[in-house]
């Protein structure tokens, strides 16, 4: 049993265990599902991009004959979609890398690509949501401009208007033909993390290459990718990016011989020691075999944070967005709550958010035309969330976990 403060449905626990230990035999847990449980598992697996792992786990357990036909069809349909989209992504990425190379840019493709094509036993097991390209702050705007001037690429309909002065990436782009979302990064998604430059230096200094449809693509080294996955899942997303990170770590460690002494020392240097401990403990409790015993030590990790990690990995997008908003409001208003927090935050609007509502640039005075809509949207979402005890307590638990992670 895992340390939990909340009730977890059997299909939820099973999905977490499949991600944490994808090579294990989960037959008994599968047999414990009723028809509704199977339906819920299929839906959750599709939502979390884990349908290929669930399908593989069904085959390992040898229980396909007992799987309800409707659930199996839903899982297979998601797997087929991911497989087809993965092929389209590969073609699109090959073209993208070629266009950028002709312009003199050689980005590092972050996280998922290296995992799918180097670490997983089958690339179809690791669906990619989009493509993250890492360039320098000087290169990123020029590469963005090159793509926008190239036929077949456009600014994503939902993208804002800003440059390297805001956030960690340029506004999202799209490959129109292949429906691929492209994010040109100049940082690694880690606002307010003092040690970020150290990991950036490691990723850039140890970049390696893999072959994709005959093209050479730069990706992080395995150990740099491991540390980036740890940071990305914890400090940046507070586990809200889902349970797929558990499978990522399993296959990365299985495929590569990591020097755990170096990993732990580097994690400490990067301020990721608590992040590493929490991820290792969560994974080990769910059946993962990769964490060293001294890292997966429950005595070093509060039970409340283990529970918060579970809840965050399983919650839907709407719940994640509410929790993010509540956590940020708390941080931005020094712990004040209620209308005082809403009003204080309302009078410090982000110019980029205003620009998105007004349909202007962030440095255009007309951005203020979006202020009434921004204020109404912010106040409405805050009031709905603050009046919901479950949402409020969940956000508080996540905030406590994030604060503990940031201690190092």
Secondary structure, 3 states (H helix, E strand, C coil): CCCCCCCCCHHHHHHHHHHHCCCCCCHHHHHCCCHHHHHHHHHHHHHCCCHHHHHHHHHHHCCHHHCCHHHHHHHHHHHHHHHHHHHHHHHHHHHHHHHHHHCCCCCEECCHHHHHHHHCCCHHHCCCCCEEEECCHHHHHHHHHHHHCCCCEEECCCCCCCCCCCCCECCCEEECCCCEEEEEECCCCCCCCCCHHHHHHHHHHCCEEEEECCEEEEECCHHHHHHHHHHHHHHHCCCCCCCHHHHHHHHHHHHCCCCHHHHHHHHHHCCCHHHHHHHHHHHHHCCCCCCCCCCCCHHHCCHHHHHHHHHHHHCCHHHHHHHHHHHHHHHHCCCCCHHHHHHHHHCCCCHHHHHHHHCCCCCCHHHHHHHHHHHHHHHHHHHHHHCCHHHHHHHHHHHHHHHHHHCC
